[in-house]
Amino acid sequence: MLEPSTPVQYVKGIGPRLAEVLAAKDIATVDDLLHYLPFRYEDRLNPRSVAELRAGEMATVIAEVRNSGLFRTRRMPIFQLTVGQGRTRLKCIWFNAAYLQDRFQAGQMVALYGKVEEDRDGQLQIMQPQFEILGDINEEGGADEAEKKAAASLEIGRIVPIYESTGQGKLTPRWFRRIIRWTLDNLSPDLPDPIPAAVRAHLSLVSPRQALSKVHWPDAGESFTDLQSSRTSAHIRLIFDELFFIELGLELKRREQKAQTGIAFQLNDGVRAAIKKILPFHPTAAQKRVLKEIATDMQTPCPMRRLLQGDVGSGKTIVAFQAAIIAIENGYQVALMAPTEILAEQHYAVLRRWLEPLGVRLSIRTAARQEESGPLPLFDLGSARVSRVGDGVSPARTSDTEKTAEARYTRRRLPHFEKLWAIYAVTIGTRSRRCLSPSSRTIVLDALRHFHDKRYDLFAACVMPDHVHFLLQPWPKENDDAGNAVFWSLTELLHSIKSFSAHAINKAEKTSGTVWEKERFDRYVRSDRDLEEKFHYITRNPWDGEVAGQNEDYAWVWTQEDEARKESASRRDGATSTRDARATQTDAPHIIIGTHALLYEGVSFDNLGLVVIDEQHKFGVSQRARLTTREPAPDVLVMTATPIPRTLTMTVYGDLDVSIIDEMPSHRGKIITAVREQGKLPEVLTFLRAQLEAGRQAYIVYPLIDESEKLDVKAAAAEFETWRERLRPFRC
């Protein structure tokens, strides 16, 4: 007798060679084979006649092959099979199916299953039907006549299970029916039942032996509808077993996680203040509730394992960013893993805009690029100072003048000559000559110093009551596809300085409105003498402009060598945070954003405290474990926008606590979905042109990139030129 643990190669008709084929389907034992379940059933006890068929229904038909042929068209070959029952005929069509050309012979009996449709002439046909040739004794190999008759009895006059073929079609549904029937007939009658008798009785569960027998070979009186929807008593027992062991495994996993050593994060006033700084809008009540649940988890010494669920646009990302701030302010690193490079880039761009002004260092790791938010490691600029200034050339690269890029021109109020390694003297005035208070001048000076040694070299700065002068040299931020350095543009740098300082000034003075006028460029520094003159002009400006007396100190002038003023600024900033204290020990990024590259590209974490996984269902368990299996175990926050019913959440994510954002922000724009027929295309084009003229973008999405021989749908590559002509002169 066979036992569930018996290797499948010892089943009659399999052997070592076919066992290797089955192993590709994870079928290694008798138990695995018996749990290879039919994906549907065919009613060959009462098959439909062709005359009874109706368009639109799914039907099984047993008929005789009359003729077949392959027709070649411009796009693809089409195989047509005609079957009949007496004088009635039925046409079957397969697209791109030249492999069927020699498969059928006139007189064969064939079982067909598919959707019945009407052709152009009103005749019934089945498109792309599944089929099985009946009475094909070739499959039985060297079986004797009795075995062939027994095998044939499994095909007609009963409800027949249909299995997925494997081994490139070698192991057919007919083969599986014969092997599984023999296995059931020779299976030990005393199968162990892991479910307690009281539970079986309460839920009216059949035995495992009965469930396996009936799921493969249903009784003639079984409801065909229940079979197709997997709602028979046999299916229910097997489904219960599967979910029971999933839940048991999740509970064991939960207990194992609770026993791990985690991190108890501190949530003090400093952390709360840092969280509030990044909020671009007032959070909803749901966001506040969910953040409180996450923060409570993070304060416990047990590792957090929480699922954050919410619709697109509900504000999950900002909640995750706030959780990241808790970890960062406690001196730990954060990993944010996204399923695609586009989403990783989007998170990186948003986080830089929100967190870099607060001094948070970020890094991105994808298959396409690796970038730090500060200067790239290949540019050793930390010690570069103005010992010699060439014509737009870095002090460390004066021998590379021939490689200096040509001047770039823009339509904005920028100088005509943005060159690599150039130094610029910039002046920004306040709007309507607004007078900056002493505290506001300190904010401006701190803003200038904040990006020093990150995005540019700041050589000198002076904040006057109604304007600011500074001298800077932009740094590289990344490499392009050709490996050339791409520098921070003046537009980006000045926007960061003005935006950060204006926000802080308005908040400190409890005002609103624009603080700065458009900047102007006093000079493009071309020589050492030019640099020296501008340097002295900036550092002497308060006294030469009579804002300060000749013997008075002016606190808002800064140079690189003025260490005493740096210490003074540090005292104004207050006590050093845990994050900044750790920052003095390492230059590692606080947040690393990436895709699967976080797992495989040699990324190391010095002090990982929180892992945020976006669209977590797109990552495997073993992939997530690469980030989370360490001591102390980091907290894990996984996010999904997929609506998951509560019962399913408890089943599939039983090892996770669940937080749901069930409220949309009030400021969120309304999404309008409209359907237009092909005849309305001129109206659609008029609408698109109006939106494009207003400065907006349009996305035109197709189901395929390139045309397919299998699918008769339009593709983006083929339609691109059409849309370019339709929307000219707008750029596509």
VENCORPE-V224384 format. One record per pair of residues at least 6 apart in sequence whose C-alpha atoms are under 7 Angstrom apart, sorted by the first residue. I is the first residue (numbers start at 1). J is the second residue. If there is no record, write none. Layout:
{{I:J} {I:J}}
This chain:
{{1:186} {1:187} {1:188} {2:186} {2:187} {2:188} {3:187} {3:188} {4:29} {4:30} {4:31} {5:29} {5:30} {5:31} {6:29} {6:30} {7:28} {7:29} {7:30} {8:19} {8:28} {8:29} {8:30} {9:15} {9:16} {9:19} {11:183} {13:179} {21:167} {27:33} {34:180} {34:212} {37:163} {37:216} {38:161} {38:162} {38:163} {38:216} {39:162} {39:163} {40:161} {40:162} {40:228} {41:159} {41:160} {41:161} {41:162} {41:228} {42:60} {42:159} {42:160} {42:161} {43:60} {43:158} {43:159} {43:160} {44:156} {44:157} {44:158} {44:159} {44:160} {45:156} {45:157} {45:158} {45:159} {47:60} {47:61} {47:62} {48:60} {48:61} {49:61} {50:85} {50:88} {50:90} {51:88} {54:116} {55:116} {55:117} {55:118} {55:124} {56:115} {56:116} {56:117} {57:115} {57:116} {58:114} {58:115} {58:116} {59:113} {59:114} {59:115} {60:111} {60:112} {60:113} {60:114} {61:111} {61:112} {61:113} {62:109} {62:110} {62:111} {62:112} {63:83} {63:84} {63:85} {63:109} {63:110} {63:111} {64:83} {64:84} {64:85} {64:107} {64:108} {64:109} {64:110} {65:82} {65:83} {65:84} {65:105} {65:106} {65:107} {65:108} {65:109} {65:110} {66:82} {66:83} {66:84} {66:106} {66:107} {67:81} {67:82} {67:106} {68:80} {68:81} {68:82} {69:79} {69:80} {69:81} {69:101} {70:77} {70:78} {70:79} {70:80} {70:98} {70:101} {71:77} {71:78} {71:79} {72:78} {75:709} {76:96} {76:709} {77:95} {77:96} {77:97} {77:98} {78:94} {78:95} {78:96} {78:97} {79:93} {79:94} {79:95} {79:97} {79:98} {80:91} {80:92} {80:93} {80:94} {81:91} {81:92} {81:93} {82:89} {82:90} {82:91} {82:92} {83:89} {83:90} {83:91} {84:90} {90:124} {90:125} {91:125} {91:126} {92:125} {92:126} {92:127} {93:126} {93:127} {93:128} {94:127} {94:128} {96:710} {109:133} {109:134} {110:131} {110:132} {110:133} {110:134} {111:131} {111:132} {111:133} {111:134} {112:129} {112:130} {112:131} {112:132} {113:129} {113:130} {113:131} {114:126} {114:129} {114:130} {115:126} {115:127} {116:124} {116:125} {116:126} {117:124} {117:125} {117:126} {118:124} {118:125} {119:125} {135:152} {140:148} {151:178} {158:220} {159:218} {159:220} {161:216} {161:217} {162:173} {163:173} {163:176} {164:173} {165:171} {165:172} {165:173} {166:172} {184:213} {191:209} {193:208} {205:237} {206:233} {206:234} {206:237} {211:234} {211:235} {211:237} {211:238} {212:234} {214:234} {215:234} {215:235} {226:232} {247:651} {247:654} {250:654} {250:655} {251:655} {253:655} {254:655} {257:303} {258:302} {258:303} {260:302} {260:303} {260:633} {261:301} {261:302} {261:631} {261:632} {261:633} {262:301} {262:302} {262:303} {262:632} {262:633} {262:634} {263:301} {263:302} {263:303} {263:632} {263:634} {264:298} {264:299} {264:300} {264:301} {265:298} {265:299} {265:327} {265:330} {266:299} {266:330} {271:326} {271:329} {275:322} {275:325} {278:354} {278:355} {284:665} {286:661} {286:662} {286:663} {287:319} {287:661} {290:659} {290:661} {291:319} {297:304} {298:304} {303:633} {303:634} {303:635} {304:635} {304:636} {305:635} {305:636} {305:637} {305:656} {305:657} {306:636} {306:637} {306:638} {306:656} {306:657} {306:658} {307:637} {307:638} {307:639} {307:656} {307:657} {307:658} {307:659} {308:637} {308:638} {308:639} {308:640} {308:658} {308:659} {308:660} {309:639} {309:640} {309:641} {309:659} {309:660} {309:661} {310:316} {310:640} {310:641} {310:660} {310:661} {310:662} {311:641} {312:641} {314:661} {314:663} {314:664} {314:665} {324:334} {324:610} {327:333} {327:609} {327:610} {328:579} {328:590} {329:577} {329:578} {329:579} {330:578} {330:579} {331:578} {331:579} {331:582} {332:607} {332:608} {332:609} {333:590} {333:591} {333:607} {333:608} {333:609} {333:610} {334:590} {334:591} {334:592} {334:608} {334:609} {334:610} {334:611} {335:591} {335:592} {335:593} {335:610} {335:611} {335:612} {336:592} {336:593} {336:594} {336:611} {336:612} {336:613} {337:593} {337:594} {337:595} {337:612} {337:613} {337:614} {338:344} {338:594} {338:595} {338:613} {338:614} {338:615} {339:595} {339:614} {339:615} {339:618} {340:595} {341:366} {341:595} {344:593} {344:594} {344:595} {348:364} {348:593} {357:500} {360:590} {361:373} {361:589} {361:590} {361:591} {362:372} {362:373} {362:589} {362:590} {362:591} {362:592} {363:371} {363:372} {363:373} {363:589} {363:591} {363:592} {363:593} {364:370} {364:371} {364:372} {364:592} {364:593} {364:594} {365:371} {365:593} {365:594} {365:595} {365:597} {365:598} {366:594} {366:595} {366:597} {367:597} {371:478} {374:454} {374:455} {375:454} {375:455} {375:475} {375:476} {375:477} {376:477} {376:478} {382:453} {384:395} {384:396} {386:395} {387:395} {388:395} {388:528} {389:395} {389:527} {389:528} {390:398} {390:526} {390:527} {391:526} {391:527} {392:419} {392:420} {392:421} {392:422} {392:423} {392:526} {393:401} {393:420} {393:421} {393:422} {394:421} {404:420} {405:419} {405:420} {406:419} {407:416} {407:417} {407:418} {407:419} {408:416} {408:417} {408:418} {409:416} {409:417} {415:521} {421:473} {421:474} {422:473} {423:472} {423:473} {423:524} {423:525} {424:471} {424:472} {424:473} {424:523} {424:524} {424:525} {425:470} {425:471} {425:472} {425:521} {425:522} {425:523} {425:524} {426:469} {426:470} {426:471} {426:520} {426:521} {426:522} {427:467} {427:468} {427:469} {427:470} {427:519} {427:520} {427:521} {427:522} {428:467} {428:468} {428:469} {428:516} {428:517} {428:518} {428:519} {428:520} {429:466} {429:467} {429:468} {429:516} {429:517} {429:519} {430:466} {430:467} {430:515} {430:516} {430:517} {431:514} {431:515} {431:516} {431:517} {433:466} {434:466} {435:465} {435:466} {436:465} {436:466} {440:505} {441:463} {441:556} {442:556} {443:501} {443:504} {443:505} {444:501} {445:463} {445:556} {447:497} {447:500} {447:501} {448:497} {452:458} {455:474} {455:475} {455:488} {456:472} {456:473} {456:474} {456:475} {457:472} {457:473} {457:474} {458:471} {458:472} {458:473} {459:471} {459:472} {459:559} {459:560} {460:470} {460:471} {460:535} {460:538} {460:558} {460:559} {460:560} {461:469} {461:470} {461:471} {461:538} {461:557} {461:558} {461:559} {462:468} {462:469} {462:470} {462:538} {462:539} {462:556} {462:557} {462:558} {463:469} {463:556} {463:557} {464:542} {469:538} {470:538} {474:487} {474:488} {475:487} {475:488} {476:485} {476:486} {476:487} {476:488} {477:486} {477:487} {477:488} {478:485} {478:486} {479:485} {479:486} {480:486} {498:516} {502:515} {506:512} {525:531} {539:557} {542:548} {543:549} {543:550} {548:554} {599:626} {608:634} {609:634} {609:635} {610:634} {610:635} {610:636} {611:634} {611:635} {611:636} {611:637} {612:636} {612:637} {612:638} {613:637} {613:638} {613:639} {614:638} {614:639} {614:640} {615:639} {615:640} {616:638} {616:639} {616:640} {628:634} {702:714} {702:715} {702:716} {703:715} {704:714} {704:715} {704:716} {705:715} {705:716} {705:717} {706:715} {706:716} {706:717} {707:714} {707:715} {724:732}}
